[in-house]
Amino acid sequence: MTDKKNSSKGTSAESRAAYWKANLSLLGKLLAVWFVVSFGFGIILVDWLNQFHLFGFKLGFWFAQQGSIYVFVALIFIYARRMRALDRRYGVED
Amino acid sequence: MDATTLTYIFVGLSFSLYIGIAIWSRVGTTKEFYVAGGHVHPVVNGMATAADWMSAASFISMAGLIAFLGYDASVYLMGWTGGYVLLALLLAPYLRKYGKFTVPEFIGDRYYSDAARLVAVVCLIFISFTYVAGQMRGVGIVFSRFLEVDIDLGVVIGMAIVFVYAVLGGMKGITYTQVAQYCVLIFAYTVPAIFISLLITGNAVPQFGLGAEVADGSGLTVLAKLDGALTELGFSAYTEGTKSTIDIFAITAALMVGTAGLPHVIVRFFTVPKVSDARTSAGWALVFIALLYTTAPAVGAFARINFIQSVNEVSYGETPGWFKNWENLGLIAWRDKNDDGVIQYRAGAPFEGKPVFTESEARGENGERVIVNPATPSENEVYVDRDIMVLANPEIAGLPDWVIALVAAGGLAAALSTAAGLLLVISSAVSHDLLKKTWMPDISDRQELRAARIAAALAIGVAGYMGINPPGFVAQVVAFAFGLAAASLFPAILMGIFSKKMNKEGAIAGMLAGLAFTVAYIVFFKFVSPELNNASNWWFGISPEGIGTLGMVLNFGVATVVYRISPPAPAHVQNLVDDIRVPAGAGAGHMH
């Protein structure tokens, strides 16, 4: 762990704090979606959602066995992309 | 050529491929042995992670669980995929930045404490051995059913293969064999699924076939037909759950958090070159996993439909060959309760416990194997082991022999890839965390590498022994692996990253509290008083499978309280946390 590399431009303490805050806020939003599609749609609201239909599935059942997984994949790639942009903006990319 | 010859050819070809990769990827340093040198491409690592993660349980057992549990099996589907979101967002990038070799090493450094590292090593070894025993057993079952060799010999062959590439190639050998194994297993899983989806619905994509109409002119969708058929036979509807909402919630959470806390999965993200690679690599891992996990619900539903059609109200003499093959292995049994010579498949257990057959080759009047278990009052006459559904599926659907051979090779790939990943984290915990970091800090890199290889060989021996003499409790203790990872390792790592001041007192107290609580709860309901293991005795209605969630909450709670009454982490540790929070400088991280 070399400190020299970290002292390049944009890695002052304030800038790092701002980077971390931006990261936490992004995490909060994405994890909220993660929670809603799985625990929300797939478990808590499953019976209510099952009155609707999608591609021949009951909607709640579809979220529990298919939909939530697709959303999980999307969430990780969105996070990776948004973080790459943040890394660049704050000059902390590796 | 018959199915057995084809299976020998497929399995033989896949094994030669794994050995070839092992010889090509021999390693010479501990860095290569532990983290494949730290320059695995993120997509390659994603594929290796998928094979690492998808075990015999995912390949062989999960679709069977879905077939028989319906909606309730959603806990596995969401739990074992949702954990990757936690891993990618909360752990993997920071652990990659930290840039060392093992999970206990991170916990030991972050909490500036040998005791914390030792607690982590104990958790890791327990979790990993629990898991690996099941893999070796899976290898044995595939061998005995498809290659007609003894289960024990099958386990020994599996051990020999893993020995070659894990001991020679370490993480590097494992990484590239896992890529090959992923290709074999996903091909073996999706090909029969596509065939069966076409046969039942005319739709070639199983994910859509599951929602499509059955091609029998009834106009019903697959799920509607299944709901109807099952309720008629006295089962609950396929798309409705029978577990309580709180239990489904707790089990899903425990599996998600446990997945994110499993050491053999976490270390895979130590092998990519950069922090940003760790993030995308987790995404690719989940893409490759989702290919199988979104296919599994279709496989499960189709298998259940096919099973009902080919067994229920069919006379024993007219049952297909697979029924008798699995009966001979003791994984299917039939007891003609109403003496009509016809199989009735209904809800409820046909008899008490697992089938016990009479010692002699005695056959009943219809030719079936004779069972000594006392019958239950239910009308059901068939016992079927859930684990056979994926393996039997191609036969049940009448698919060609080469598809059956392919499934055997795929099951072996899934079991071997996971076993190798687990054995590697066990060996590195011993050679790196115990020997190098705790007992013998002066050993050279070459000596440490030799120690790692010896530890890997010993771990393979223990795993093989457990596969040949399976502790009767393997199935029961799987809940342990996830519960423990959720209640011990995950909170400690998470707080280590997201709280700068969390101290060793808090982290150790939290891990021990989470661990003790979770172990006590599972041991009580699984071993001490199994007769009390039902919803009316569970705390808050949470089953032992889901109790890791409460253990995790307890860990966080205890850690926070203890942290408040003891000194915060020292300045150099707070600087370490500051450092792992930004990606810059990750390339230098591995130089230590």
Chai-1 contact restraints between the chains, C-beta under 6 A:
chainA,res_idxA,chainB,res_idxB,connection_type,confidence,min_distance_angstrom,max_distance_angstrom,comment,restraint_id
A,M1,B,D579,contact,1.0,0.0,6.0,A-B,restraint_1
A,T2,B,A588,contact,1.0,0.0,6.0,A-B,restraint_2
A,K5,B,G585,contact,1.0,0.0,6.0,A-B,restraint_3
A,N6,B,A584,contact,1.0,0.0,6.0,A-B,restraint_4
A,N6,B,G585,contact,1.0,0.0,6.0,A-B,restraint_5
A,R16,B,V582,contact,1.0,0.0,6.0,A-B,restraint_6
A,W20,B,R581,contact,1.0,0.0,6.0,A-B,restraint_7
A,L27,B,L89,contact,1.0,0.0,6.0,A-B,restraint_8
A,W34,B,V85,contact,1.0,0.0,6.0,A-B,restraint_9
A,S38,B,M78,contact,1.0,0.0,6.0,A-B,restraint_10
A,S38,B,G82,contact,1.0,0.0,6.0,A-B,restraint_11
A,G42,B,M78,contact,1.0,0.0,6.0,A-B,restraint_12
A,I43,B,I248,contact,1.0,0.0,6.0,A-B,restraint_13
A,I43,B,F249,contact,1.0,0.0,6.0,A-B,restraint_14
A,F55,B,G211,contact,1.0,0.0,6.0,A-B,restraint_15
A,G56,B,G211,contact,1.0,0.0,6.0,A-B,restraint_16
A,G56,B,A212,contact,1.0,0.0,6.0,A-B,restraint_17
A,G56,B,T221,contact,1.0,0.0,6.0,A-B,restraint_18
A,F57,B,G211,contact,1.0,0.0,6.0,A-B,restraint_19
A,K58,B,T239,contact,1.0,0.0,6.0,A-B,restraint_20
A,F61,B,T239,contact,1.0,0.0,6.0,A-B,restraint_21
A,A64,B,S74,contact,1.0,0.0,6.0,A-B,restraint_22
A,Q65,B,S74,contact,1.0,0.0,6.0,A-B,restraint_23
A,Q65,B,L77,contact,1.0,0.0,6.0,A-B,restraint_24
A,Q65,B,P297,contact,1.0,0.0,6.0,A-B,restraint_25
A,Q66,B,T294,contact,1.0,0.0,6.0,A-B,restraint_26
A,S68,B,M78,contact,1.0,0.0,6.0,A-B,restraint_27
A,I69,B,T81,contact,1.0,0.0,6.0,A-B,restraint_28
A,I69,B,A290,contact,1.0,0.0,6.0,A-B,restraint_29
A,I69,B,Y293,contact,1.0,0.0,6.0,A-B,restraint_30
A,I69,B,T294,contact,1.0,0.0,6.0,A-B,restraint_31
A,F72,B,T81,contact,1.0,0.0,6.0,A-B,restraint_32
A,F72,B,G82,contact,1.0,0.0,6.0,A-B,restraint_33
A,F72,B,V85,contact,1.0,0.0,6.0,A-B,restraint_34
A,V73,B,L286,contact,1.0,0.0,6.0,A-B,restraint_35
A,V73,B,V287,contact,1.0,0.0,6.0,A-B,restraint_36
A,V73,B,A290,contact,1.0,0.0,6.0,A-B,restraint_37
A,L75,B,V85,contact,1.0,0.0,6.0,A-B,restraint_38
A,I76,B,A88,contact,1.0,0.0,6.0,A-B,restraint_39
A,I76,B,A282,contact,1.0,0.0,6.0,A-B,restraint_40
A,I76,B,G283,contact,1.0,0.0,6.0,A-B,restraint_41
A,I76,B,L286,contact,1.0,0.0,6.0,A-B,restraint_42
A,F77,B,G283,contact,1.0,0.0,6.0,A-B,restraint_43
A,Y79,B,L89,contact,1.0,0.0,6.0,A-B,restraint_44
A,A80,B,R279,contact,1.0,0.0,6.0,A-B,restraint_45
A,A80,B,T280,contact,1.0,0.0,6.0,A-B,restraint_46
A,A80,B,G283,contact,1.0,0.0,6.0,A-B,restraint_47
A,R84,B,S276,contact,1.0,0.0,6.0,A-B,restraint_48
A,D87,B,P583,contact,1.0,0.0,6.0,A-B,restraint_49
A,V92,B,V582,contact,1.0,0.0,6.0,A-B,restraint_50
A,V92,B,P583,contact,1.0,0.0,6.0,A-B,restraint_51
A,V92,B,A584,contact,1.0,0.0,6.0,A-B,restraint_52
A,E93,B,P583,contact,1.0,0.0,6.0,A-B,restraint_53
A,D94,B,K274,contact,1.0,0.0,6.0,A-B,restraint_54
A,D94,B,V275,contact,1.0,0.0,6.0,A-B,restraint_55
A,D94,B,P583,contact,1.0,0.0,6.0,A-B,restraint_56
A,D94,B,A584,contact,1.0,0.0,6.0,A-B,restraint_57
A,D94,B,A586,contact,1.0,0.0,6.0,A-B,restraint_58
